[in-house]
Amino acid sequence: MNGYGFFALAFRQKYIARWSLMRNSQTESLSSHSMETAMIAHCLALINKEVFGGGADPDRTAVFALFHDCTEVLSGDMPSPIKYYSGEMRKTYAKIEKKAAEQLLSKLPPELSGAYAPFINEEADDLTLRLVKTADKLCALIKCIEEENCGNNEFAAAKKATEKALESYRSDELDYFMKNFIPAFSLPIDEL
């Protein structure tokens, strides 16, 4: 036996470039995106718990975010205009993601696959899923801001679309994060 391939596959996230249809000033890998999403999801959960007295579990939320796109090591990162082109395309891609999740989980020892299944299959409570999805959209917004800061106008439309998408995620946690953290992403390092 050559060992279980779960982590060898998961670590290949670093080879998957996001925003593949866009001219990027800085390439973003799926692994860096997942790490950044986990950091922001953890913060959103902390805001929920510590600022607003909610019931979010910051550590569990961060782990869900770490694995939220892991199946893309098998399915690839489908550009949003294609993925969301139609309901039929979305359903087809959901089937692909489900099959990729099954295949990825089969690369773990049986005694561990059950523990990872909720993370890979995104089987979480509504609050955790909402915080992870919000963090994912915030990372897209931050990428657009960073590209704009480099003079790349290619992301102007993506920024507007992301801001519009974030409206559907409106929450106290999002408002708090937007007010307290997003403005700093437009500052040069000497002003941070």
JODA-V890294 format. One record per backbone hydrogen bond with DSSP energy under -1.0 kcal/mol. NH is the residue of the N-H (numbers start at 0). CO is the residue of the C=O. If there is no record, write none. Layout:
<<NH;CO> <NH;CO>>
This chain:
<<5;106> <8;4> <9;5> <10;6> <11;8> <12;9> <13;10> <14;11> <15;12> <17;27> <21;18> <29;12> <29;15> <32;28> <33;29> <34;30> <35;31> <36;32> <37;33> <38;34> <39;35> <40;36> <41;37> <42;38> <43;39> <44;40> <45;41> <46;42> <47;43> <48;44> <49;45> <50;46> <51;46> <53;47> <60;56> <61;57> <62;58> <63;59> <64;60> <65;61> <66;62> <69;66> <71;68> <72;69> <73;70> <74;70> <75;71> <81;78> <82;78> <83;79> <84;81> <89;85> <90;86> <91;87> <92;88> <93;89> <94;90> <95;91> <96;92> <97;93> <98;94> <99;95> <100;96> <101;97> <102;98> <103;99> <104;100> <105;101> <106;103> <107;104> <111;108> <112;108> <115;111> <116;112> <119;115> <120;116> <122;117> <123;121> <128;124> <129;125> <130;126> <131;127> <132;128> <133;129> <134;130> <135;131> <136;132> <137;133> <138;134> <139;135> <140;136> <141;137> <142;138> <143;139> <144;140> <145;141> <146;142> <147;143> <148;144> <150;147> <151;146> <155;152> <158;154> <159;155> <160;156> <161;157> <162;158> <163;159> <164;160> <165;161> <167;164> <168;165> <169;166> <174;170> <175;171> <176;172> <177;173> <178;174> <179;175> <180;176> <181;176> <184;181> <185;182> <186;183> <190;187> <191;188>>
